[in-house]
Structures are given as structure tokens and as C-alpha cells.
Amino acid sequence: MEMKRRRNSGQILLIATLIMASLLLSAQLYILDVGKITSEVESDSLTDFVLALKLGSRHVVVGSLANISNGGQSSTLESNLLRWSSLISTQYPFGRSTLNYSLRETAPYSSGAWINWTTNGVGVSSAYVDFAYKLSDRETSINQTYGMNIKTTVLVESTYRILSGDTKQINVTINLLNEAQPALAEQVTIYYKVSNSWLIPNTTNTYEIIDYGNGTYIASFNADIPSQSVEVSTHVVDKREIYVQANATSIQI
């Protein structure tokens, strides 16, 4: 089924991210500059700066994927990375600071993004970018390459049993992952199909959902579904505002 569009959420997150990343990098560059003045540039300062750079890059990729997965344009990732790399180049006035990026084009990625919301219980929203950063002046030299693979995955399984007539009790198990690790959801919405309509269960369906606190959610509800084929759709927004969905056919037990 088609997702509900929330296009602006990821972009708002990204704007805040760019501001915070800029402030963080400015602070780290100030520490580097003070170290040069006092002739005490330490490796820890360089390490902290590189970590700030990687953190900023990660937030840009996350914010871009949040925007794309919520209905934004696929070109959002590249346009935001262009802004980020331009920002990096203006942060250091005493030497050359360059951040290059390459959007992953190896299948299943296209222009750095992979959105795959299936009907077999698996949904993926992912972005993959390779970065190369160089900073150089008379006292400092940094040459770093790093990849950034952001991936939100939802796994859905469903079973049902017949209570009486067309009334069925449906159970849906949802597992949410960030970069293959258990993750928490900001929002989980379950749909079930009757004829050609998708409906959301509520209290009249004795709907309840249990959050186990480890990325696993189990929803249960009753519904009148004439068909023996029971289809469900799970729509999830993770804590990073990245949206993912997957459909599944329930197995009768």
C-alpha cells in the first residue's frame, strides 16, 4: 500500500543538523588553531576534528534518508551532500579543506539510495555514501576516507486464528533494525486489508501493541475479514525519522 507522505520532517532535521555540525566543526578548528599558535597541536585535537567531521557527515546522510523515505525527492541526498561539502570548504581559512563524496551505485543502490518495501515481510530504507576528506596547511595534514551506510530495516511476520465466522484474531510481530542492530521506533502503524481497502485497527478491534524495548513489537487485534487470505501492512518511523514499511500475508494457526 502507498505510504503517507511526511516530506518536511527529514529536511527540518537536516537543517538543524547542518547548524549543529557547523558549530561543532568550528569549535574543533578553533582548538586546532589555538594549538598552532602555542605550538602544541596534539594528535587528540586532530582525532576529535575527524570524529566531528564524520559525525556531521553521518547526520547529513541520516537527515537526507529521512526526507527521501518520507516522500522527498531522490535527488535530496546529493543536493544536501553538496551543501555539506561546500560548508566544509569554507570552515578553514588557513589552508585547504576539501570533502569529496561518491554516491554508491552498486546494486541495489542507485544514486546512493535503496528503498525496497516488499510484500514478503521485509522493508528497507537505506543510503550509502563514500567520503574522502583532505585538510592541509603548513602545520597540519589530514587525509581520511570513510564510508557511511545508513540502513533502517523492518521485518514483519503475522499469524491469525479464526474466532467465529469471519472474525479473526491477528498477531503481527515487528522487528526494527538500524544498521543490522535492534532499534526503537518513534511510531508503528498497522493496517489490515478488507476487500480493496486498508484499515487501521483501533480499540473497537481490541487492538494492542507491546513494546519489548529491544526493537521487537507485537501487535494483536480482531477483525472481520471474509477472505481466508489475511494481509497486513506495517508502517514504521524510527527514532531518526526514517520511514520504512513492509507488507505480509498472515499464516493461519
C-alpha positions, -999 to +999 in steps of 0.1 A: +000+000+000+011+036-005+028+054+023+015+086+040+039+114+030+058+134+056+082+152+033+093+180+055+103+160+086+137+149+074+145+183+059+138+201+091+160+176+109+187+181+083+187+219+087+192+216+124+219+190+118+238+213+094+237+241+120+250+219+148+276+202+127+289+236+116+292+248+152+309+216+162+335+218+134+341+255+141+349+246+177+373+218+167+390+241+141+394+267+168+412+242+190+435+233+161+443+270+155+450+277+192+473+247+192+492+261+163+496+295+179+510+278+211+529+252+190+510+224+208+489+208+181+482+174+196+470+142+179+439+142+201+428+175+185+431+161+150+413+129+161+385+150+176+382+171+145+379+140+122+353+125+146+333+157+143+336+156+106+324+120+104+295+127+128+284+157+107+286+135+075+265+108+092+238+133+103+236+147+067+231+112+053+205+103+080+186+135+075+186+130+037+174+095+040+146+106+064+135+131+038+136+106+009+119+078+028+091+102+038+083+110+002+111+135-007+129+137-040+156+111-046+180+139-055+178+152-019+208+132-008+232+146-034+219+182-030+224+180+008+259+165+004+268+193-019+258+218+007+277+199+034+309+197+013+306+234+005+303+242+041+334+221+049+354+240+023+346+274+040+353+263+076+391+265+074+405+298+062+442+290+069+446+261+044+428+238+021+399+218+033+381+195+008+354+169+013+345+148-017+317+123-018+306+095-041+271+081-041+270+043-041+259+029-075+264-008-069+232-027-069+208-025-051+218+012-046+211+039-072+223+074-066+233+064-031+197+053-021+179+020-017+142+019-009+127-016-010+093-021+007+082-056-001+051-077+003+071-106+018+076-091+052+109-072+046+113-034+042+145-015+037+153+023+036+190+028+031+216+053+019+253+046+012+279+073+006+317+071+004+337+102+016+373+115+010+385+144+032+417+164+029+430+192+051+464+207+046+484+237+057+520+243+069+515+226+103+486+201+097+478+173+073+447+151+073+438+126+047+408+104+055+384+082+036+353+066+051+320+051+041+286+059+055+259+032+052+227+041+069+200+014+068+167+010+085+151-024+082+117-037+093+109-075+095+072-084+097+056-118+105+019-124+110-004-152+121-041-154+126-067-178+140-105-179+133-126-169+163-161-174+147-175-168+112-154-141+095-139-128+128-102-135+131-076-127+158-045-114+141-010-112+156+018-091+140+054-094+151+077-064+141+114-063+144+131-029+137+169-027+129+193+002+124+225-009+106+215-045+115+212-037+152+179-037+172+164-002+172+135+017+187+105+031+168+091+065+171+058+053+155+043+020+145+011+018+125-006-015+115-030-018+086-051-048+075-069-053+042-106-059+037-116-062+000-096-034-016-095-011+015-067-008+041-080-002+076-062+007+108-073-014+139-084+006+170-099-001+203-131-015+187-108-042+173-093-048+208-061-035+194-030-035+215+007-034+208+035-044+231+069-027+230+096-051+243+122-023+244+147-042+222+133-034+187+106-060+189+069-051+188+040-074+189+005-061+178-027-080+181-063-073+171-096-088+160-111-081+126-139-093+104-122-104+072-143-126+048-112-138+029-090-166+041-061-145+029-053-120+056-029-093+045-013-068+069+010-037+063+033-023+089+045+013+087+073+023+110+092+056+117+124+050+137+139+074+162+159+090+133+127+099+115+135+074+088+103+057+074+101+021+063+072-003+056+065-039+047+035-060+038+030-096+049+004-123+044-007-139+077-004-176+083-034-194+098-026-213+130 
